């Protein structure tokens, strides 16, 4: 008995796409992002201070 080898189809390489390179933030971009984070945090803190007061008003004894 002899073994016959099957011909395999040629493998074509798949082109690899490079992931998008993150743009390096400069000083102004980092400062703008930081300011946006601070403003968002201030808004959330203000909302947290308002919520307990309003829930106290809606409670019935």
CHARMM-style PDB file with segment names, atoms N, HN, CA, C and O in Angstrom:
ATOM      1  N   UNK     1       0.841  -1.177   0.000  1.00  0.00      PROA
ATOM      2  CA  UNK     1       0.000   0.000   0.000  1.00  0.00      PROA
ATOM      3  C   UNK     1       0.878   1.229   0.000  1.00  0.00      PROA
ATOM      4  O   UNK     1       1.846   1.336   0.753  1.00  0.00      PROA
ATOM      5  N   UNK     2       0.519   2.127  -0.845  1.00  0.00      PROA
ATOM      6  HN  UNK     2      -0.267   2.039  -1.457  1.00  0.00      PROA
ATOM      7  CA  UNK     2       1.270   3.371  -0.892  1.00  0.00      PROA
ATOM      8  C   UNK     2       0.349   4.520  -0.512  1.00  0.00      PROA
ATOM      9  O   UNK     2      -0.845   4.521  -0.812  1.00  0.00      PROA
ATOM     10  N   UNK     3       0.939   5.481   0.149  1.00  0.00      PROA
ATOM     11  HN  UNK     3       1.909   5.479   0.393  1.00  0.00      PROA
ATOM     12  CA  UNK     3       0.157   6.643   0.558  1.00  0.00      PROA
ATOM     13  C   UNK     3       0.267   7.706  -0.527  1.00  0.00      PROA
ATOM     14  O   UNK     3       1.356   8.013  -1.010  1.00  0.00      PROA
ATOM     15  N   UNK     4      -0.860   8.250  -0.892  1.00  0.00      PROA
ATOM     16  HN  UNK     4      -1.746   8.001  -0.499  1.00  0.00      PROA
ATOM     17  CA  UNK     4      -0.850   9.337  -1.864  1.00  0.00      PROA
ATOM     18  C   UNK     4      -0.976  10.655  -1.104  1.00  0.00      PROA
ATOM     19  O   UNK     4      -1.824  10.808  -0.224  1.00  0.00      PROA
ATOM     20  N   UNK     5      -0.142  11.566  -1.453  1.00  0.00      PROA
ATOM     21  HN  UNK     5       0.546  11.442  -2.168  1.00  0.00      PROA
ATOM     22  CA  UNK     5      -0.220  12.868  -0.801  1.00  0.00      PROA
ATOM     23  C   UNK     5      -1.140  13.764  -1.605  1.00  0.00      PROA
ATOM     24  O   UNK     5      -1.072  13.834  -2.832  1.00  0.00      PROA
ATOM     25  N   UNK     6      -1.988  14.435  -0.879  1.00  0.00      PROA
ATOM     26  HN  UNK     6      -2.043  14.378   0.118  1.00  0.00      PROA
ATOM     27  CA  UNK     6      -2.907  15.363  -1.534  1.00  0.00      PROA
ATOM     28  C   UNK     6      -2.218  16.701  -1.701  1.00  0.00      PROA
ATOM     29  O   UNK     6      -1.501  17.163  -0.814  1.00  0.00      PROA
ATOM     30  N   UNK     7      -2.440  17.302  -2.822  1.00  0.00      PROA
ATOM     31  HN  UNK     7      -3.023  16.927  -3.543  1.00  0.00      PROA
ATOM     32  CA  UNK     7      -1.878  18.634  -3.038  1.00  0.00      PROA
ATOM     33  C   UNK     7      -2.759  19.639  -2.311  1.00  0.00      PROA
ATOM     34  O   UNK     7      -3.978  19.665  -2.474  1.00  0.00      PROA
ATOM     35  N   UNK     8      -2.123  20.438  -1.529  1.00  0.00      PROA
ATOM     36  HN  UNK     8      -1.132  20.417  -1.396  1.00  0.00      PROA
ATOM     37  CA  UNK     8      -2.851  21.472  -0.806  1.00  0.00      PROA
ATOM     38  C   UNK     8      -2.871  22.731  -1.667  1.00  0.00      PROA
ATOM     39  O   UNK     8      -1.908  23.024  -2.375  1.00  0.00      PROA
ATOM     40  N   UNK     9      -3.975  23.471  -1.600  1.00  0.00      PROA
ATOM     41  HN  UNK     9      -4.757  23.233  -1.024  1.00  0.00      PROA
ATOM     42  CA  UNK     9      -4.007  24.721  -2.366  1.00  0.00      PROA
ATOM     43  C   UNK     9      -2.999  25.712  -1.781  1.00  0.00      PROA
ATOM     44  O   UNK     9      -2.731  25.721  -0.580  1.00  0.00      PROA
ATOM     45  N   UNK    10      -2.465  26.521  -2.645  1.00  0.00      PROA
ATOM     46  HN  UNK    10      -2.682  26.513  -3.621  1.00  0.00      PROA
ATOM     47  CA  UNK    10      -1.480  27.508  -2.210  1.00  0.00      PROA
ATOM     48  C   UNK    10      -2.138  28.510  -1.265  1.00  0.00      PROA
ATOM     49  O   UNK    10      -3.251  28.977  -1.503  1.00  0.00      PROA
ATOM     50  N   UNK    11      -1.439  28.820  -0.214  1.00  0.00      PROA
ATOM     51  HN  UNK    11      -0.534  28.441  -0.020  1.00  0.00      PROA
ATOM     52  CA  UNK    11      -1.953  29.777   0.766  1.00  0.00      PROA
ATOM     53  C   UNK    11      -1.534  31.168   0.336  1.00  0.00      PROA
ATOM     54  O   UNK    11      -0.350  31.463   0.174  1.00  0.00      PROA
ATOM     55  N   UNK    12      -2.532  32.012   0.156  1.00  0.00      PROA
ATOM     56  HN  UNK    12      -3.494  31.772   0.288  1.00  0.00      PROA
ATOM     57  CA  UNK    12      -2.226  33.389  -0.215  1.00  0.00      PROA
ATOM     58  C   UNK    12      -2.177  34.221   1.047  1.00  0.00      PROA
ATOM     59  O   UNK    12      -3.104  34.177   1.855  1.00  0.00      PROA
ATOM     60  N   UNK    13      -1.117  34.975   1.228  1.00  0.00      PROA
ATOM     61  HN  UNK    13      -0.363  35.011   0.571  1.00  0.00      PROA
ATOM     62  CA  UNK    13      -1.021  35.793   2.449  1.00  0.00      PROA
ATOM     63  C   UNK    13      -2.076  36.895   2.454  1.00  0.00      PROA
ATOM     64  O   UNK    13      -2.338  37.544   1.441  1.00  0.00      PROA
ATOM     65  N   UNK    14      -2.665  37.081   3.623  1.00  0.00      PROA
ATOM     66  HN  UNK    14      -2.451  36.554   4.446  1.00  0.00      PROA
ATOM     67  CA  UNK    14      -3.661  38.132   3.809  1.00  0.00      PROA
ATOM     68  C   UNK    14      -2.927  39.397   4.217  1.00  0.00      PROA
ATOM     69  O   UNK    14      -2.143  39.383   5.166  1.00  0.00      PROA
ATOM     70  N   UNK    15      -3.175  40.493   3.504  1.00  0.00      PROA
ATOM     71  HN  UNK    15      -3.811  40.504   2.733  1.00  0.00      PROA
ATOM     72  CA  UNK    15      -2.478  41.722   3.886  1.00  0.00      PROA
ATOM     73  C   UNK    15      -2.907  42.170   5.281  1.00  0.00      PROA
ATOM     74  O   UNK    15      -4.096  42.217   5.598  1.00  0.00      PROA
ATOM     75  N   UNK    16      -1.942  42.487   6.081  1.00  0.00      PROA
ATOM     76  HN  UNK    16      -0.976  42.449   5.823  1.00  0.00      PROA
ATOM     77  CA  UNK    16      -2.195  42.913   7.451  1.00  0.00      PROA
ATOM     78  C   UNK    16      -2.308  44.430   7.459  1.00  0.00      PROA
ATOM     79  O   UNK    16      -1.413  45.145   7.009  1.00  0.00      PROA
ATOM     80  N   UNK    17      -3.424  44.893   7.978  1.00  0.00      PROA
ATOM     81  HN  UNK    17      -4.152  44.312   8.343  1.00  0.00      PROA
ATOM     82  CA  UNK    17      -3.597  46.346   8.071  1.00  0.00      PROA
ATOM     83  C   UNK    17      -3.042  46.809   9.404  1.00  0.00      PROA
ATOM     84  O   UNK    17      -3.249  46.168  10.435  1.00  0.00      PROA
ATOM     85  N   UNK    18      -2.356  47.897   9.374  1.00  0.00      PROA
ATOM     86  HN  UNK    18      -2.188  48.418   8.537  1.00  0.00      PROA
ATOM     87  CA  UNK    18      -1.780  48.454  10.588  1.00  0.00      PROA
ATOM     88  C   UNK    18      -2.881  49.134  11.389  1.00  0.00      PROA
ATOM     89  O   UNK    18      -3.704  49.844  10.812  1.00  0.00      PROA
ATOM     90  N   UNK    19      -2.917  48.937  12.698  1.00  0.00      PROA
ATOM     91  HN  UNK    19      -2.249  48.360  13.167  1.00  0.00      PROA
ATOM     92  CA  UNK    19      -3.907  49.648  13.508  1.00  0.00      PROA
ATOM     93  C   UNK    19      -3.625  51.151  13.471  1.00  0.00      PROA
ATOM     94  O   UNK    19      -2.489  51.591  13.297  1.00  0.00      PROA
ATOM     95  N   UNK    20      -4.684  51.905  13.637  1.00  0.00      PROA
ATOM     96  HN  UNK    20      -5.607  51.548  13.778  1.00  0.00      PROA
ATOM     97  CA  UNK    20      -4.529  53.349  13.617  1.00  0.00      PROA
ATOM     98  C   UNK    20      -3.601  53.783  14.746  1.00  0.00      PROA
ATOM     99  O   UNK    20      -3.779  53.398  15.901  1.00  0.00      PROA
ATOM    100  N   UNK    21      -2.643  54.565  14.399  1.00  0.00      PROA
ATOM    101  HN  UNK    21      -2.499  54.878  13.460  1.00  0.00      PROA
ATOM    102  CA  UNK    21      -1.683  55.046  15.393  1.00  0.00      PROA
ATOM    103  C   UNK    21      -2.346  56.179  16.165  1.00  0.00      PROA
ATOM    104  O   UNK    21      -2.807  57.148  15.562  1.00  0.00      PROA
ATOM    105  N   UNK    22      -2.399  56.072  17.479  1.00  0.00      PROA
ATOM    106  HN  UNK    22      -2.024  55.285  17.968  1.00  0.00      PROA
ATOM    107  CA  UNK    22      -3.016  57.157  18.243  1.00  0.00      PROA
ATOM    108  C   UNK    22      -2.219  58.443  18.074  1.00  0.00      PROA
ATOM    109  O   UNK    22      -0.988  58.457  18.097  1.00  0.00      PROA
ATOM    110  N   UNK    23      -2.961  59.499  17.908  1.00  0.00      PROA
ATOM    111  HN  UNK    23      -3.961  59.487  17.890  1.00  0.00      PROA
ATOM    112  CA  UNK    23      -2.320  60.789  17.732  1.00  0.00      PROA
ATOM    113  C   UNK    23      -1.800  61.254  19.081  1.00  0.00      PROA
ATOM    114  O   UNK    23      -2.520  61.236  20.080  1.00  0.00      PROA
ATOM    115  N   UNK    24      -0.566  61.663  19.099  1.00  0.00      PROA
ATOM    116  HN  UNK    24       0.019  61.678  18.288  1.00  0.00      PROA
ATOM    117  CA  UNK    24       0.024  62.141  20.344  1.00  0.00      PROA
ATOM    118  C   UNK    24      -0.624  63.471  20.716  1.00  0.00      PROA
ATOM    119  O   UNK    24      -0.728  64.383  19.895  1.00  0.00      PROA
ATOM    120  N   UNK    25      -1.054  63.558  21.962  1.00  0.00      PROA
ATOM    121  HN  UNK    25      -0.969  62.818  22.629  1.00  0.00      PROA
ATOM    122  CA  UNK    25      -1.648  64.797  22.441  1.00  0.00      PROA
ATOM    123  C   UNK    25      -0.548  65.806  22.716  1.00  0.00      PROA
ATOM    124  O   UNK    25       0.495  65.488  23.287  1.00  0.00      PROA
ATOM    125  N   UNK    26      -0.812  67.005  22.299  1.00  0.00      PROA
ATOM    126  HN  UNK    26      -1.659  67.263  21.836  1.00  0.00      PROA
ATOM    127  CA  UNK    26       0.079  68.092  22.646  1.00  0.00      PROA
ATOM    128  C   UNK    26      -0.395  68.719  23.943  1.00  0.00      PROA
ATOM    129  O   UNK    26      -1.377  68.269  24.535  1.00  0.00      PROA
ATOM    130  N   UNK    27       0.288  69.738  24.376  1.00  0.00      PROA
ATOM    131  HN  UNK    27       1.085  70.103  23.895  1.00  0.00      PROA
ATOM    132  CA  UNK    27      -0.049  70.393  25.640  1.00  0.00      PROA
ATOM    133  C   UNK    27      -1.472  70.946  25.609  1.00  0.00      PROA
ATOM    134  O   UNK    27      -2.237  70.749  26.554  1.00  0.00      PROA
ATOM    135  N   UNK    28      -1.828  71.637  24.527  1.00  0.00      PROA
ATOM    136  HN  UNK    28      -1.207  71.797  23.759  1.00  0.00      PROA
ATOM    137  CA  UNK    28      -3.159  72.258  24.444  1.00  0.00      PROA
ATOM    138  C   UNK    28      -4.268  71.207  24.435  1.00  0.00      PROA
ATOM    139  O   UNK    28      -5.309  71.397  25.065  1.00  0.00      PROA
ATOM    140  N   UNK    29      -4.052  70.105  23.726  1.00  0.00      PROA
ATOM    141  HN  UNK    29      -3.207  69.950  23.214  1.00  0.00      PROA
ATOM    142  CA  UNK    29      -5.071  69.060  23.671  1.00  0.00      PROA
ATOM    143  C   UNK    29      -5.246  68.405  25.036  1.00  0.00      PROA
ATOM    144  O   UNK    29      -6.370  68.121  25.448  1.00  0.00      PROA
ATOM    145  N   UNK    30      -4.151  68.166  25.730  1.00  0.00      PROA
ATOM    146  HN  UNK    30      -3.238  68.397  25.395  1.00  0.00      PROA
ATOM    147  CA  UNK    30      -4.244  67.568  27.067  1.00  0.00      PROA
ATOM    148  C   UNK    30      -4.935  68.517  28.032  1.00  0.00      PROA
ATOM    149  O   UNK    30      -5.734  68.085  28.863  1.00  0.00      PROA
ATOM    150  N   UNK    31      -4.634  69.807  27.928  1.00  0.00      PROA
ATOM    151  HN  UNK    31      -3.985  70.158  27.253  1.00  0.00      PROA
ATOM    152  CA  UNK    31      -5.269  70.779  28.807  1.00  0.00      PROA
ATOM    153  C   UNK    31      -6.766  70.852  28.535  1.00  0.00      PROA
ATOM    154  O   UNK    31      -7.562  70.944  29.469  1.00  0.00      PROA
ATOM    155  N   UNK    32      -7.151  70.812  27.272  1.00  0.00      PROA
ATOM    156  HN  UNK    32      -6.504  70.738  26.513  1.00  0.00      PROA
ATOM    157  CA  UNK    32      -8.569  70.843  26.917  1.00  0.00      PROA
ATOM    158  C   UNK    32      -9.287  69.612  27.451  1.00  0.00      PROA
ATOM    159  O   UNK    32     -10.391  69.725  27.983  1.00  0.00      PROA
ATOM    160  N   UNK    33      -8.675  68.438  27.318  1.00  0.00      PROA
ATOM    161  HN  UNK    33      -7.778  68.346  26.886  1.00  0.00      PROA
ATOM    162  CA  UNK    33      -9.273  67.212  27.837  1.00  0.00      PROA
ATOM    163  C   UNK    33      -9.409  67.267  29.357  1.00  0.00      PROA
ATOM    164  O   UNK    33     -10.434  66.861  29.904  1.00  0.00      PROA
ATOM    165  N   UNK    34      -8.392  67.762  30.028  1.00  0.00      PROA
ATOM    166  HN  UNK    34      -7.559  68.091  29.583  1.00  0.00      PROA
ATOM    167  CA  UNK    34      -8.429  67.862  31.481  1.00  0.00      PROA
ATOM    168  C   UNK    34      -9.522  68.825  31.934  1.00  0.00      PROA
ATOM    169  O   UNK    34     -10.227  68.554  32.906  1.00  0.00      PROA
ATOM    170  N   UNK    35      -9.662  69.942  31.236  1.00  0.00      PROA
ATOM    171  HN  UNK    35      -9.089  70.162  30.446  1.00  0.00      PROA
ATOM    172  CA  UNK    35     -10.716  70.897  31.581  1.00  0.00      PROA
ATOM    173  C   UNK    35     -12.092  70.269  31.401  1.00  0.00      PROA
ATOM    174  O   UNK    35     -12.988  70.492  32.215  1.00  0.00      PROA
ATOM    175  N   UNK    36     -12.263  69.488  30.342  1.00  0.00      PROA
ATOM    176  HN  UNK    36     -11.535  69.308  29.680  1.00  0.00      PROA
ATOM    177  CA  UNK    36     -13.551  68.827  30.104  1.00  0.00      PROA
ATOM    178  C   UNK    36     -13.845  67.819  31.207  1.00  0.00      PROA
ATOM    179  O   UNK    36     -14.992  67.691  31.633  1.00  0.00      PROA
ATOM    180  N   UNK    37     -12.837  67.109  31.671  1.00  0.00      PROA
ATOM    181  HN  UNK    37     -11.905  67.213  31.325  1.00  0.00      PROA
ATOM    182  CA  UNK    37     -13.017  66.137  32.752  1.00  0.00      PROA
ATOM    183  C   UNK    37     -13.420  66.841  34.036  1.00  0.00      PROA
ATOM    184  O   UNK    37     -14.298  66.369  34.758  1.00  0.00      PROA
ATOM    185  N   UNK    38     -12.783  67.967  34.323  1.00  0.00      PROA
ATOM    186  HN  UNK    38     -12.069  68.350  33.736  1.00  0.00      PROA
ATOM    187  CA  UNK    38     -13.089  68.716  35.544  1.00  0.00      PROA
ATOM    188  C   UNK    38     -14.515  69.259  35.492  1.00  0.00      PROA
ATOM    189  O   UNK    38     -15.238  69.193  36.486  1.00  0.00      PROA
ATOM    190  N   UNK    39     -14.922  69.791  34.348  1.00  0.00      PROA
ATOM    191  HN  UNK    39     -14.335  69.845  33.541  1.00  0.00      PROA
ATOM    192  CA  UNK    39     -16.279  70.321  34.215  1.00  0.00      PROA
ATOM    193  C   UNK    39     -17.295  69.202  34.394  1.00  0.00      PROA
ATOM    194  O   UNK    39     -18.307  69.383  35.070  1.00  0.00      PROA
ATOM    195  N   UNK    40     -17.030  68.045  33.793  1.00  0.00      PROA
ATOM    196  HN  UNK    40     -16.207  67.898  33.244  1.00  0.00      PROA
ATOM    197  CA  UNK    40     -17.935  66.907  33.928  1.00  0.00      PROA
ATOM    198  C   UNK    40     -18.042  66.476  35.384  1.00  0.00      PROA
ATOM    199  O   UNK    40     -19.133  66.166  35.862  1.00  0.00      PROA
ATOM    200  N   UNK    41     -16.922  66.456  36.088  1.00  0.00      PROA
ATOM    201  HN  UNK    41     -16.035  66.708  35.700  1.00  0.00      PROA
ATOM    202  CA  UNK    41     -16.930  66.071  37.501  1.00  0.00      PROA
ATOM    203  C   UNK    41     -17.700  67.087  38.334  1.00  0.00      PROA
ATOM    204  O   UNK    41     -18.431  66.706  39.248  1.00  0.00      PROA
ATOM    205  N   UNK    42     -17.548  68.366  38.034  1.00  0.00      PROA
ATOM    206  HN  UNK    42     -16.954  68.675  37.291  1.00  0.00      PROA
ATOM    207  CA  UNK    42     -18.280  69.393  38.782  1.00  0.00      PROA
ATOM    208  C   UNK    42     -19.776  69.251  38.579  1.00  0.00      PROA
ATOM    209  O   UNK    42     -20.551  69.420  39.520  1.00  0.00      PROA
ATOM    210  N   UNK    43     -20.187  68.942  37.363  1.00  0.00      PROA
ATOM    211  HN  UNK    43     -19.558  68.805  36.599  1.00  0.00      PROA
ATOM    212  CA  UNK    43     -21.615  68.765  37.077  1.00  0.00      PROA
ATOM    213  C   UNK    43     -22.155  67.564  37.840  1.00  0.00      PROA
ATOM    214  O   UNK    43     -23.238  67.631  38.422  1.00  0.00      PROA
ATOM    215  N   UNK    44     -21.400  66.459  37.841  1.00  0.00      PROA
ATOM    216  HN  UNK    44     -20.520  66.405  37.369  1.00  0.00      PROA
ATOM    217  CA  UNK    44     -21.859  65.271  38.572  1.00  0.00      PROA
ATOM    218  C   UNK    44     -21.949  65.532  40.064  1.00  0.00      PROA
ATOM    219  O   UNK    44     -22.891  65.081  40.715  1.00  0.00      PROA
ATOM    220  N   UNK    45     -20.983  66.254  40.614  1.00  0.00      PROA
ATOM    221  HN  UNK    45     -20.218  66.621  40.086  1.00  0.00      PROA
ATOM    222  CA  UNK    45     -21.033  66.568  42.045  1.00  0.00      PROA
ATOM    223  C   UNK    45     -22.221  67.457  42.367  1.00  0.00      PROA
ATOM    224  O   UNK    45     -22.875  67.274  43.394  1.00  0.00      PROA
ATOM    225  N   UNK    46     -22.503  68.418  41.498  1.00  0.00      PROA
ATOM    226  HN  UNK    46     -21.971  68.566  40.664  1.00  0.00      PROA
ATOM    227  CA  UNK    46     -23.650  69.294  41.726  1.00  0.00      PROA
ATOM    228  C   UNK    46     -24.947  68.498  41.668  1.00  0.00      PROA
ATOM    229  O   UNK    46     -25.862  68.744  42.454  1.00  0.00      PROA
ATOM    230  N   UNK    47     -25.032  67.544  40.741  1.00  0.00      PROA
ATOM    231  HN  UNK    47     -24.289  67.344  40.102  1.00  0.00      PROA
ATOM    232  CA  UNK    47     -26.234  66.715  40.649  1.00  0.00      PROA
ATOM    233  C   UNK    47     -26.381  65.835  41.879  1.00  0.00      PROA
ATOM    234  O   UNK    47     -27.496  65.628  42.359  1.00  0.00      PROA
ATOM    235  N   UNK    48     -25.275  65.315  42.398  1.00  0.00      PROA
ATOM    236  HN  UNK    48     -24.370  65.483  42.008  1.00  0.00      PROA
ATOM    237  CA  UNK    48     -25.342  64.468  43.592  1.00  0.00      PROA
ATOM    238  C   UNK    48     -25.809  65.257  44.800  1.00  0.00      PROA
ATOM    239  O   UNK    48     -26.494  64.713  45.667  1.00  0.00      PROA
ATOM    240  N   UNK    49     -25.448  66.533  44.871  1.00  0.00      PROA
ATOM    241  HN  UNK    49     -24.891  66.974  44.167  1.00  0.00      PROA
ATOM    242  CA  UNK    49     -25.890  67.364  45.993  1.00  0.00      PROA
ATOM    243  C   UNK    49     -27.365  67.681  45.887  1.00  0.00      PROA
ATOM    244  O   UNK    49     -28.030  67.841  46.911  1.00  0.00      PROA
ATOM    245  N   UNK    50     -27.899  67.778  44.681  1.00  0.00      PROA
ATOM    246  HN  UNK    50     -27.359  67.648  43.849  1.00  0.00      PROA
ATOM    247  CA  UNK    50     -29.307  68.108  44.477  1.00  0.00      PROA
ATOM    248  C   UNK    50     -30.181  66.888  44.720  1.00  0.00      PROA
ATOM    249  O   UNK    50     -31.273  67.033  45.269  1.00  0.00      PROA
ATOM    250  N   UNK    51     -29.760  65.722  44.345  1.00  0.00      PROA
ATOM    251  HN  UNK    51     -28.873  65.604  43.899  1.00  0.00      PROA
ATOM    252  CA  UNK    51     -30.589  64.527  44.434  1.00  0.00      PROA
ATOM    253  C   UNK    51     -31.007  64.202  45.868  1.00  0.00      PROA
ATOM    254  O   UNK    51     -32.192  63.946  46.082  1.00  0.00      PROA
ATOM    255  N   UNK    52     -30.118  64.194  46.864  1.00  0.00      PROA
ATOM    256  HN  UNK    52     -29.156  64.402  46.690  1.00  0.00      PROA
ATOM    257  CA  UNK    52     -30.585  63.872  48.228  1.00  0.00      PROA
ATOM    258  C   UNK    52     -31.617  64.867  48.750  1.00  0.00      PROA
ATOM    259  O   UNK    52     -32.542  64.464  49.455  1.00  0.00      PROA
ATOM    260  N   UNK    53     -31.488  66.156  48.427  1.00  0.00      PROA
ATOM    261  HN  UNK    53     -30.736  66.484  47.854  1.00  0.00      PROA
ATOM    262  CA  UNK    53     -32.455  67.141  48.893  1.00  0.00      PROA
ATOM    263  C   UNK    53     -33.819  66.890  48.277  1.00  0.00      PROA
ATOM    264  O   UNK    53     -34.833  66.960  48.972  1.00  0.00      PROA
ATOM    265  N   UNK    54     -33.861  66.600  46.986  1.00  0.00      PROA
ATOM    266  HN  UNK    54     -33.037  66.543  46.421  1.00  0.00      PROA
ATOM    267  CA  UNK    54     -35.152  66.404  46.326  1.00  0.00      PROA
ATOM    268  C   UNK    54     -35.798  65.097  46.766  1.00  0.00      PROA
ATOM    269  O   UNK    54     -37.025  65.019  46.829  1.00  0.00      PROA
ATOM    270  N   UNK    55     -35.017  64.075  47.069  1.00  0.00      PROA
ATOM    271  HN  UNK    55     -34.020  64.138  47.017  1.00  0.00      PROA
ATOM    272  CA  UNK    55     -35.625  62.823  47.520  1.00  0.00      PROA
ATOM    273  C   UNK    55     -36.192  62.983  48.920  1.00  0.00      PROA
ATOM    274  O   UNK    55     -37.179  62.334  49.265  1.00  0.00      PROA
ATOM    275  N   UNK    56     -35.584  63.835  49.727  1.00  0.00      PROA
ATOM    276  HN  UNK    56     -34.782  64.363  49.447  1.00  0.00      PROA
ATOM    277  CA  UNK    56     -36.108  64.069  51.063  1.00  0.00      PROA
ATOM    278  C   UNK    56     -37.483  64.742  50.992  1.00  0.00      PROA
ATOM    279  O   UNK    56     -38.332  64.510  51.852  1.00  0.00      PROA
ATOM    280  N   UNK    57     -37.701  65.565  49.980  1.00  0.00      PROA
ATOM    281  HN  UNK    57     -37.011  65.753  49.281  1.00  0.00      PROA
ATOM    282  CA  UNK    57     -38.973  66.260  49.837  1.00  0.00      PROA
ATOM    283  C   UNK    57     -40.070  65.309  49.369  1.00  0.00      PROA
ATOM    284  O   UNK    57     -41.237  65.528  49.692  1.00  0.00      PROA
ATOM    285  N   UNK    58     -39.737  64.270  48.625  1.00  0.00      PROA
ATOM    286  HN  UNK    58     -38.789  64.093  48.363  1.00  0.00      PROA
ATOM    287  CA  UNK    58     -40.762  63.394  48.098  1.00  0.00      PROA
ATOM    288  C   UNK    58     -41.146  62.270  49.050  1.00  0.00      PROA
ATOM    289  O   UNK    58     -42.132  61.575  48.807  1.00  0.00      PROA
ATOM    290  N   UNK    59     -40.401  62.076  50.117  1.00  0.00      PROA
ATOM    291  HN  UNK    59     -39.600  62.641  50.315  1.00  0.00      PROA
ATOM    292  CA  UNK    59     -40.724  61.024  51.075  1.00  0.00      PROA
ATOM    293  C   UNK    59     -41.943  61.420  51.908  1.00  0.00      PROA
ATOM    294  O   UNK    59     -42.098  62.566  52.331  1.00  0.00      PROA
ATOM    295  N   UNK    60     -42.775  60.452  52.117  1.00  0.00      PROA
ATOM    296  HN  UNK    60     -42.650  59.521  51.774  1.00  0.00      PROA
ATOM    297  CA  UNK    60     -43.944  60.699  52.987  1.00  0.00      PROA
ATOM    298  C   UNK    60     -43.746  59.919  54.277  1.00  0.00      PROA
ATOM    299  O   UNK    60     -43.253  58.792  54.271  1.00  0.00      PROA
ATOM    300  N   UNK    61     -44.130  60.523  55.354  1.00  0.00      PROA
ATOM    301  HN  UNK    61     -44.531  61.439  55.359  1.00  0.00      PROA
ATOM    302  CA  UNK    61     -43.938  59.894  56.678  1.00  0.00      PROA
ATOM    303  C   UNK    61     -45.194  59.194  57.085  1.00  0.00      PROA
ATOM    304  OT1 UNK    61     -45.250  58.601  58.162  1.00  0.00      PROA
TER     305      UNK     61
END
